[in-house]
Amino acid sequence: METTTDAGPRTARPGWPEILVGIAAMALVGFGLPFATRGLIDLTSPAGGAALACLSGVAGLAGFGAAAALRHRSWQAFGVRRTSARWLWIGVAGGVVALLAKGVLTPLFVMLTDAETDTQAGYAAGASSGVWLLVVTAIGLVVLTPIGEEFLFRGVVTTGLLRYGPVLATVGSATIFALLHGINVVLPTAFIVGIITAELRRRSDSVWPGVVVHALNNSITVVAYALFPGIV
């Protein structure tokens, strides 16, 4: 069903069908490709780590594409729309907040739990094994992953949950985002990034400020892995 706003035609908000199809398509690509290529590439090697860095973004984009195509909705219905420079700078500020929170919450989480701490060793290997693998890892983590995951988790999941109110949309989508990263050292960071980016998606009506938050957070991670691969 089409609705109309002052900005022109706009497709009605997506819902649970888009959320479920998007997450299923992401999982199919994210888990299916490594399974299908077993024996062709060692995912524990530096090259494999660089490939995995790109996979999360590709899987997110596949999930978004499946969700957007389900009922042929306009991408604007998912918040894939232009935004102002002001909101992009707010995204930078949100990225700084996420990094500060990560510095506090991650050590606390490790201290209080026995969660895995080496789940991103492949990324570290890719980032620290020469210029070309560093470039591929950076493209994967700083460009593809922020776009793919923000399009899916904020564009589809947060948008779909907004029908239940802003609190459930923000906390619910952040929880789903964090849990899909696994119960490991990444979980608290993923939850904080999810909260910040979901709230930016809601307030700005665009996914792009969240992409900035995500990209800034991941860029610092890539630099850290390149310089200090032993930190994971």
Protein Blocks (a to p, Z undefined) as FASTA:
>chain_A
ZZddfkbpcdddddfklmmmmmmmmmmmmmmmmmmmgojacfkbmklmmmmmmmmmmmmm
mmmmmmmmmnopafklnopacddfklmmmmmmmmmmmmmmmmmmmmmmmmmpccdfklmm
mmmmmmmnojklmmmmmmmmmmmmmmmmmmmmmmmmmmmmmmnojklmmmmmmmmmmmmn
opafklmmmmmmmmmmmmmmmmnopaklmmmmmmmmmmmmmmmmmmmmmlZZ
